[in-house]
Amino acid sequence: MLIITRRPGERIMLGDDITVHVMEVVGSSVRIGIDAPKSLPVYREELWAAIKDENKAAAEAQPERMPGTTRGAEARV
């Protein structure tokens, strides 16, 4: 982990196309801006964890329990 000190108005470069801007520091709170390509998702950590959990649950869902699916002869009327 890289730990550095930045002041408001200063930036951090991540590779050639990602820039982290230090916008404002108020007490123990820091506002940052992130410039990144649209193809790169940028989320707060708690949202990223929720998205990963939802994706995992969807991948593990059983097809017969999903609405609108039919399986074999038992689904025929």
Long-range contacts (C-beta under 8 A, 24 or more apart in sequence): none
